[in-house]
Amino acid sequence: MDIRSHTFDRLRGFFSGGLDLVEYAGLLAIAFATTVAMYQEAALMFEARRVALADLLLMFLYLEVLAMIGQYFKSGQLPVRFPLYIAIVALARYLILDLKDMNEWRMLGVATAILLLTVAVLAIRYGHVRFPYREDAEASPGKAYVRE
């Protein structure tokens, strides 16, 4: 039984390392593609000699994606809030860009989606403060800790 469990542990370690490698390669590809897209957007703004709010929001989306990747590399964890922030900014950008072509119901739907995402972020933040992770609570008892 010891040989089988040892073999299984080695096999699991091999596949885990392989999956980590693929995960890091994917994150680096996303970071590179985001950086290239950010450069292209900056070049378009420079070429047009004009910066619009939609351009700034798009650049902010790129920065949020890079921040999310950086946070993952620093901590090995990806907070759920980062994709929610990206979704909020993306919906705000959509609302700003297509405001003239939207009817009232679509506008109300997008605004409601932004509100729901904001409430979700607040609920997650409240949950982290009120119900911290066990290892965080043990590390600093009596202190509210919010994992970033």
DRENSE-937094 format. One line per 4 residues: number of its first residue (from 1); their letters; for each residue x, y, z of C-alpha. Coordinates in nm, 3 decimals. Layout:
% DRENSE-937094
NUM	A	X:Y:Z  ... .
***
This chain:
% DRENSE-937094
1	MDIR	0.000:0.000:0.000  0.289:0.236:0.072  0.429:0.196:-0.279  0.098:0.275:-0.441 .
5	SHTF	0.036:0.581:-0.226  0.392:0.702:-0.289  0.344:0.653:-0.663  0.011:0.830:-0.648 .
9	DRLR	0.166:1.122:-0.460  0.444:1.153:-0.718  0.194:1.135:-1.004  -0.027:1.395:-0.839 .
13	GFFS	0.274:1.621:-0.782  0.378:1.584:-1.146  0.034:1.679:-1.278  -0.003:1.958:-1.025 .
17	GGLD	0.328:2.106:-1.136  0.224:2.073:-1.500  -0.106:2.246:-1.434  0.073:2.524:-1.246 .
21	LVEY	0.304:2.570:-1.543  0.012:2.592:-1.785  -0.166:2.832:-1.550  0.136:3.064:-1.527 .
25	AGLL	0.191:3.050:-1.902  -0.174:3.144:-1.956  -0.150:3.432:-1.710  0.166:3.559:-1.877 .
29	AIAF	-0.005:3.539:-2.217  -0.301:3.736:-2.083  -0.068:3.994:-1.927  0.126:4.030:-2.252 .
33	ATTV	-0.191:4.059:-2.464  -0.337:4.315:-2.223  -0.018:4.519:-2.233  -0.017:4.512:-2.615 .
37	AMYQ	-0.384:4.616:-2.626  -0.313:4.896:-2.380  -0.023:5.017:-2.595  -0.240:5.006:-2.909 .
41	EAAL	-0.514:5.206:-2.737  -0.262:5.465:-2.618  -0.120:5.488:-2.972  -0.471:5.545:-3.111 .
45	MFEA	-0.534:5.821:-2.858  -0.201:5.982:-2.938  -0.264:5.956:-3.312  -0.613:6.107:-3.279 .
49	RRVA	-0.479:6.374:-3.041  -0.793:6.328:-2.838  -0.880:6.139:-2.522  -1.241:6.046:-2.460 .
53	LADL	-1.398:5.910:-2.146  -1.455:5.577:-2.322  -1.081:5.556:-2.391  -0.998:5.619:-2.028 .
57	LLMF	-1.247:5.356:-1.911  -1.099:5.105:-2.153  -0.750:5.180:-2.021  -0.884:5.136:-1.669 .
61	LYLE	-1.021:4.795:-1.768  -0.677:4.698:-1.893  -0.520:4.816:-1.568  -0.770:4.614:-1.365 .
65	VLAM	-0.686:4.300:-1.562  -0.314:4.360:-1.501  -0.380:4.427:-1.131  -0.578:4.103:-1.108 .
69	IGQY	-0.290:3.909:-1.263  -0.039:4.082:-1.035  -0.248:4.001:-0.729  -0.258:3.637:-0.831 .
73	FKSG	0.119:3.624:-0.873  0.174:3.792:-0.534  -0.064:3.586:-0.324  -0.146:3.280:-0.533 .
77	QLPV	-0.513:3.363:-0.489  -0.760:3.553:-0.699  -1.011:3.760:-0.503  -1.360:3.738:-0.646 .
81	RFPL	-1.390:4.116:-0.623  -1.148:4.185:-0.908  -1.366:4.034:-1.183  -1.663:4.212:-1.027 .
85	YIAI	-1.479:4.545:-1.049  -1.394:4.473:-1.411  -1.758:4.391:-1.485  -1.876:4.714:-1.320 .
89	VALA	-1.636:4.927:-1.525  -1.721:4.736:-1.844  -2.093:4.795:-1.790  -2.031:5.163:-1.713 .
93	RYLI	-1.830:5.193:-2.034  -2.108:5.021:-2.228  -2.363:5.255:-2.074  -2.157:5.563:-2.163 .
97	LDLK	-2.077:5.456:-2.519  -2.423:5.337:-2.621  -2.634:5.581:-2.422  -2.778:5.748:-2.731 .
101	DMNE	-2.886:5.419:-2.887  -3.038:5.267:-2.571  -3.401:5.267:-2.482  -3.513:5.330:-2.126 .
105	WRML	-3.548:4.961:-2.036  -3.201:4.869:-2.154  -3.055:5.165:-1.963  -3.244:5.059:-1.653 .
109	GVAT	-3.125:4.700:-1.697  -2.759:4.799:-1.726  -2.788:5.035:-1.428  -2.955:4.758:-1.225 .
113	AILL	-2.677:4.516:-1.320  -2.418:4.770:-1.199  -2.611:4.811:-0.875  -2.633:4.434:-0.821 .
117	LTVA	-2.260:4.392:-0.883  -2.189:4.672:-0.637  -2.408:4.506:-0.375  -2.223:4.179:-0.440 .
121	VLAI	-1.888:4.351:-0.379  -2.021:4.502:-0.056  -2.155:4.165:0.058  -1.822:3.996:-0.010 .
125	RYGH	-1.631:4.269:0.175  -1.871:4.247:0.469  -1.834:3.868:0.473  -1.455:3.894:0.485 .
129	VRFP	-1.467:4.135:0.777  -1.746:3.965:0.969  -1.645:3.605:0.895  -1.268:3.601:0.829 .
133	YRED	-1.086:3.296:0.701  -0.974:3.065:0.981  -0.602:3.114:0.919  -0.645:3.493:0.910 .
137	AEAS	-0.845:3.495:1.232  -0.583:3.281:1.408  -0.298:3.501:1.285  -0.443:3.819:1.434 .
141	PGKA	-0.721:3.752:1.685  -0.955:4.039:1.759  -0.858:4.226:1.446  -1.078:4.233:1.140 .
145	YVRE	-0.870:4.122:0.846  -0.971:4.156:0.486  -0.782:3.942:0.242  -0.676:4.136:-0.066 .
***
